């Protein structure tokens, strides 16, 4: 029997059962907290704002401790939740944001065994050099710098042994939790689970990730301007398997390392603009996009070129949804709430019986107080009043559904917005989005936007 066909080591059934029990305990704690906040709000209100915040913060801290201990899909769930500042209290998202940071790496010996098992030969035969200290470690795997037998610099991503079983347990527990809360919220949380499941399972398949990187590289290459400012690492298939991914090593600083970028004489705002343009290209031109544009996945070299890495989280927008988005964007430009809602009805976001309530919600979105604001202007909003009005209207909508692809699209847009808020608060969205929207609306694809 070859090395590649040997059974992968992983957590024992007892360890998986313990993991599942801990996750169910977290779900139970979340349910109790939610019921206290929603069903016993008057009594809880008497405890005072500080007490309520502390209760929520302690639960979030408990979740973070469990996620950091068990890793796997639990960290990914927390990362997604940390971005939902529209529905998750700020004190919770602040705590969950810790899951966006680096996690402790696995022992190097474990990583070597995984590589040798996957490639079917000793590490020294597959690579001329391989650094024991990882460049980055995350919830599902970690990345090491290496050099192949031809002397080319590589970044080698290695999936943790047994992580597939852990992700399966996490998804099962998450499904139970979302099912319990499904009746309490407007969107269909089971659709959220389906999209999370597809995304997480996709992240454990590095062959899929490699193909995604090549597809995005080919798509961005159709626009010479974008291609000149954006780099996608080349995949080295000779040392790539389902659990090991070898790619070109891209030199650079993180996009939010403003001190380094400014020392190199680079305009951070311009870098953010090109990052935004590249993702608009993926979303509006191609319908296939990288879903995880956080600073750790965006590197900038000394020439100011943006390197995009880690294509494990990717998603495709179906043609029908793209057409609905096209109509939705046109309605947004015209600030036409009736047409805006009609585009949602067409693709099945909601049903006709909720049309009137949805129109009122659209009118709020197009209110001059909230329309086409820079990130800096948005920071000066009375967010409490805005969210209160939004939630009041959303409660009237009973048929809201999330089409496939929307959850990950929302994630990508939220991360891009957060990037602009942090690094380029003076960017006015329509000035960057406008040319892409014009092309998207006319269907004129595949050309440089300045031509």
Residue pairs with C-beta under 8 A, 6 or more apart in sequence:
2 120
3 116
3 117
3 120
3 121
4 117
4 118
4 119
4 120
4 241
6 117
8 114
8 117
8 161
8 162
9 113
9 161
9 162
10 161
10 162
10 163
10 164
10 165
10 166
11 19
11 162
11 165
11 166
16 165
16 166
16 169
19 70
19 166
19 169
19 170
20 169
20 172
20 173
22 66
22 70
23 66
23 70
23 74
23 169
23 170
23 173
23 174
23 177
24 173
24 176
26 62
26 63
26 66
26 177
27 173
27 176
27 177
27 180
29 59
29 62
30 59
30 177
30 181
31 180
31 181
33 55
33 56
33 59
34 181
34 184
36 44
36 55
37 44
37 52
37 56
38 184
44 51
44 52
45 52
53 89
53 91
56 89
56 91
56 92
57 91
57 92
57 94
57 95
59 92
60 91
60 92
60 94
60 95
60 96
61 95
63 78
63 95
63 96
64 78
64 95
64 96
64 98
64 99
66 74
67 74
67 75
67 77
67 78
67 99
67 139
68 75
68 99
68 103
68 104
70 166
70 170
71 103
71 139
71 140
71 160
71 163
71 166
72 139
72 140
72 163
72 166
72 167
72 169
72 170
73 139
73 166
73 167
73 170
73 171
73 174
73 196
73 200
74 139
74 170
75 99
75 103
75 138
75 139
76 139
76 140
76 196
76 199
76 200
76 203
77 170
77 174
77 196
78 96
78 99
79 96
79 99
79 100
79 139
80 196
80 407
80 411
81 88
81 92
81 93
81 96
82 88
82 93
82 96
82 97
82 99
82 100
83 93
83 411
83 414
83 415
83 418
84 93
84 414
85 93
86 387
86 390
87 185
88 96
100 294
100 296
102 136
102 137
102 138
103 137
103 138
103 139
104 137
105 134
105 137
105 142
106 137
106 142
106 160
108 132
110 160
110 161
111 134
111 142
111 144
111 158
112 123
113 161
114 158
114 159
114 160
114 161
114 243
114 244
115 123
115 126
115 156
115 158
115 244
116 122
116 123
116 126
118 241
118 242
118 243
118 244
119 126
119 239
119 241
119 244
123 130
126 148
126 239
127 146
127 147
127 148
127 149
127 154
127 156
127 239
128 147
128 148
128 149
128 151
129 146
129 147
130 144
130 146
130 147
130 156
131 144
131 145
131 146
132 144
133 144
134 142
134 143
134 144
135 143
135 144
135 145
135 155
136 142
136 143
136 296
137 143
140 159
140 160
140 163
140 167
140 203
140 204
140 312
141 157
141 158
141 159
141 160
141 163
142 157
142 158
142 160
143 155
143 156
143 157
143 158
144 155
144 156
144 158
145 153
145 154
145 155
145 156
145 249
146 153
146 154
146 155
146 156
146 246
147 153
147 154
148 154
148 236
148 238
148 239
148 246
152 236
152 248
153 248
153 249
154 236
154 239
154 246
154 247
154 248
154 249
155 233
155 246
155 247
155 248
155 249
155 250
155 309
156 239
156 244
156 245
156 246
156 247
157 206
157 244
157 245
157 246
157 247
157 310
158 243
158 244
159 204
159 206
159 242
159 243
159 244
163 204
164 204
167 200
167 201
167 204
170 200
171 193
171 196
171 197
171 200
174 193
174 196
175 190
175 193
175 197
178 189
178 190
178 192
178 193
179 189
179 190
181 189
182 188
182 189
182 190
186 394
186 395
186 397
186 398
186 400
187 400
187 401
187 402
188 400
188 401
188 402
191 401
191 402
191 403
191 404
191 407
192 402
192 407
194 404
195 315
195 402
195 404
195 405
195 406
195 407
195 408
196 407
199 291
199 313
199 315
199 408
202 208
202 209
202 312
202 313
202 314
203 209
203 312
203 313
204 243
205 242
206 240
206 241
206 242
206 243
206 244
206 245
206 312
207 240
207 241
207 242
209 245
209 310
209 311
209 312
209 314
210 235
210 237
210 240
210 245
210 247
210 311
212 288
212 290
212 311
212 312
212 314
213 232
213 233
213 235
213 247
213 311
214 232
214 235
215 288
216 232
216 282
216 286
216 288
216 289
216 290
216 308
216 311
216 314
217 232
217 234
219 281
219 282
219 285
219 286
219 288
220 226
220 227
220 230
220 232
220 278
220 281
220 282
221 227
222 285
222 446
223 281
223 285
223 446
223 447
223 448
223 449
224 448
225 448
225 449
225 450
226 274
226 277
226 278
226 281
228 305
229 274
229 277
229 278
229 304
229 305
229 306
230 274
230 278
230 305
230 306
230 307
230 308
231 250
231 301
231 305
231 306
231 307
231 308
232 307
232 308
233 247
233 248
233 249
233 250
233 307
233 309
234 247
234 248
235 245
235 246
235 247
235 248
236 246
236 247
236 248
237 246
238 246
239 246
240 246
247 309
250 299
250 301
250 307
250 309
251 299
251 301
252 299
252 300
252 301
252 302
252 307
253 260
253 261
253 264
253 299
253 300
254 295
254 296
254 298
254 299
254 300
255 261
255 271
255 272
255 275
255 295
255 298
255 299
255 300
255 306
255 419
255 423
256 295
256 419
256 422
256 423
257 300
258 268
258 423
261 268
261 271
261 300
262 268
264 302
264 304
266 300
266 304
267 304
268 423
268 424
269 423
269 424
269 426
269 427
270 304
271 300
271 304
271 306
271 423
272 419
272 420
272 423
272 424
272 427
273 424
273 427
273 432
274 306
275 293
275 298
275 306
275 416
275 419
276 416
276 420
276 427
276 432
276 433
277 432
277 436
277 449
278 306
278 308
279 289
279 290
279 293
279 412
279 416
280 432
280 433
280 436
281 436
282 288
282 289
282 290
283 289
283 317
283 409
283 412
284 436
284 437
284 439
284 440
285 436
285 439
285 440
285 445
285 446
287 316
287 317
287 318
287 319
287 322
288 314
288 315
288 316
288 317
289 314
289 315
289 317
289 409
289 412
290 297
290 308
290 310
290 311
290 313
290 314
290 412
291 313
291 314
291 315
291 408
291 409
291 411
291 412
292 310
292 312
292 313
292 411
292 412
292 415
293 308
293 412
293 415
293 416
293 419
294 415
294 419
295 419
296 310
297 308
297 309
297 310
298 306
298 307
298 308
298 309
298 419
299 306
299 307
299 309
300 306
300 307
301 307
313 408
313 411
315 405
315 408
315 409
316 405
317 325
317 405
317 409
318 403
318 404
318 405
320 347
321 347
321 403
321 404
321 405
321 406
323 346
323 347
324 343
324 344
324 346
324 347
324 349
324 403
325 343
326 440
326 441
327 339
327 342
327 343
327 346
328 340
328 343
328 344
329 437
329 440
329 441
330 339
330 441
331 337
331 338
331 339
331 340
331 342
331 343
332 340
332 366
333 437
335 366
335 371
337 359
337 360
337 362
337 363
337 365
337 366
338 359
340 362
340 365
340 366
341 350
341 355
341 358
341 359
341 362
344 350
344 358
345 351
345 352
345 355
347 403
348 401
348 403
349 400
349 401
349 402
349 403
350 358
350 397
350 399
350 400
350 401
351 399
353 398
353 399
354 396
354 397
354 398
354 399
354 400
357 393
357 396
357 397
358 397
360 393
360 396
361 390
361 393
361 394
361 397
364 370
364 389
364 390
364 393
365 371
369 381
370 381
370 386
372 428
372 429
372 430
373 381
373 429
374 425
374 426
374 427
374 428
374 429
375 417
375 420
375 421
375 424
375 425
375 427
376 421
376 425
376 426
378 421
379 421
379 425
394 400
420 427
430 437
435 449
436 449
439 445
439 447
439 449
